[in-house]
Amino acid sequence: MDTSTTYCYSLTEYKRLETVEVMVGSVGVGGTSPIRLQSMTTTDTMDTADSVEQAIRMIDAGCEIVRFTAPSIKEAENLHVIRHILNDLGYNTPLVADIHFTPNAAEVAAEYVEKVRINPGNYADKKRFQKLEYTEAEYQEILDGIREKLVPFIDKCKAHKRSIRIGTNHGSLSDRIMSKYGDTPKGMVVSALEFVDLCESLDFEDIIISMKSSNPIVMVQAYRLLVAKMIERGKVYPLHLGVTEAGEGEDGRIKSAIGIGSLLEDGLGDTIRVSLTEEPEEEIPVARMLAERYENRTIKVPGFDYPLPYNPYDYNRRKTREVRNIGKDNVPVVVADLSHLNEIKPAHLYAYGYVYHVNEDKWTIKEQAVDYIYVAKTAINFELPGTLGVICNASAYDGQPQTFPVHSSSNYGPDKKKHETLNFIEVNALDLDKISEIKNVLKTDKTAVLFVHAQAENTIYGMRRFFIELMHQEIDVPVIMNYHYHQINHEQFLLFSSTDFGSHLIDGKGDGLMISAHSIESPVQITSTAFGILQATRTRISKTEYISCPSCGRTLFDLQETTALIRSKTNHLKGLKIGIMGCIVNGPGEMADADYGYVGSGKGKINLYKEKEVIKRNIPTEKALDELIQLIKDNGDWIDA
């Protein structure tokens, strides 16, 4: 699957990938249909009244496809009741059954709902975190066994004109796939395409495919690989996009936008589900904002006629030189835009992570403290903390005209001393003709850093094109990315900025970022968003990361309440990853790269994990948080707040 010099989609213009259309009841997915919005109920499917009421709230919010969990035959049977009640109330929205482990429940569900989601990792395969060796004959024997169990289900789908989603999850790949491919994007793609091959061999093609992961980098790579492989095979099925276990609030929106938004920018995606640890109807407005950005979009930037200089299916950070704390192996820097201020006082820096204590004449630096501030022409008349750099217009620095417009000094204060002066070269992402000029400057100037800004109407395409040209010409100068945002609301700001910056960071591009949005957002929010984007792309860790599922009918405790409680006790543990999972379906796998896990194992019971290993089983819920904290302490990862 070596596609290292080609993309499976357009690099320099927005062009939605043409997929076959699959009908989910009366709703078309793929083809020329709009991007469909969907979500999943969090109720017990056997609680008919609650399930119907929640489904109606979701539909009224704009949900076009509603999914229910069906862990056994009895839940699959009750979908018949739910379907009839919704129809009687005038709601004909297509319903989906979510199946894990139980092929017989899938067969029953196919009689009553318009689509059935099956997971290749556990439909008829095993997931026990065991490393096994298979001969080719043994591997094929297992596939033959899966086909045998799939036949009656596919026959039901044909008879009732149902569609299916082959829903691969990074956290629930079978031991068979893991043993051969590991928990890799390639393993996810192979897992899905094995089931596609089985379905096609049974003359069934009403298929939608998903490649979900809680890690946006893995998720994006898996979808790209899948599309490349489907194009090679000659049939491209519709794509259901989602970042699983994205979490709640701002963090959940940022992570979802980075994964889903990056793929939508690529022209990929026919239906989306934003998985938040919130009420399912609250997911729909977020999904709508992501999808609406691509309605009637026409964007095109200059193309190129040489091989792509990086592999879009594997993460490799762009190689750059080191300029003080920027580039090479340094984490991406955060630059705060203060250029709109006519006067800057110590109090202004509080929003950017610096607290000045007047009586003691000293600074306290927070974990999420910016590395530079851009002040344009505004003078600073007080001493700054030594870790904070200042970027100002060159003419404001020393009064002399410069070839390029901005300068920086880490200790630029009242004394005007030029300590560690850097040359920040400002350039528009579409000014490709300036790259040759910049290349000449870099031959003698080892302090240069590019400050690249992109116009909003070009979104990621201009910036991506600029990076491609730099890499093609083998220019290793560090790049700080800058996007400007105006006339959008708070939710749009979170989603759009996460998409714009995140799409480059997950491809290994960008040595820093500056978000310019002072007309619509507070400085505190802008700073929080910048660090949130870096955290979600795993390029700079500045806080605790929570991998929490969105809840469903399988959930064994109140996820929203529990997640909030765990956060309140552990949010000071910088760099620690804690998985909070409602049940064991995807829990241990999706949180496999978490340091600790809190997973529902039964009613009122919790299992605690250290990485993939269960350490404590069946702890009463009321004691589980204290036990989790003790487990963290026992392993030396606890610090007092």
Buried (B, 14 or more C-beta within 10 A) or exposed (E): EEBEEBBBBBBBBBBBBEBBBBBBBEBBBBEEBBBBBBBBBBBBBBBBEBBBEBBBBBBEBEBBBBBBBBBBBEBBBBBBBBBEBBEEEEBBBBBBBBBBBBBBBBBBBBBBBBBBBBBBBBBBBEBEEEEEEBEEEEBEEBBEEBBEBBEBBBBBBBEEEBBBBBBBBBBBBBBBBBBBBEBBBBBBBBBBBBBBEBBBEBEBEBBBBBBBBBBBBBBBBBBBBBBBBBBEEEEBBBBBBBBBBBBBBBBBBBBBBBBBBBBBBBBBBBBBBBBBBBBBBBBBBBBBBBBEBBEEBEBEBEEBEEEBBBBBBBBEBBEBBBBBBBBBEBBBBBBBBBBEBEEBEBEBBBBBBBBBEEEEEEBEEEEBBBBBBBBBEBBBEEBBBEBBBBBBBBBBBEEEEBEBBBBBBBBBBEEEEEEBBBBBBBBBBBBBEBBEBBBEBBEEBEEBBBBBBBBBEBBBBBBBBBBBBBBBEEBBBBBBBBBBBEEBEEEBBBBBBBBBBBBBBBBBBBBBBBBBBBEBBEBEBBBBBBBBBBBBBBBBBBBBBBBBBBBBBBBBBBBBEBBEBBBEBBBEBEEBBBBBBBBBBBBBBBBBBBBBBBBBBEEBBBBBBBBEEBBBEEBEBEEBBEBBBBBBEEEEBBEEE
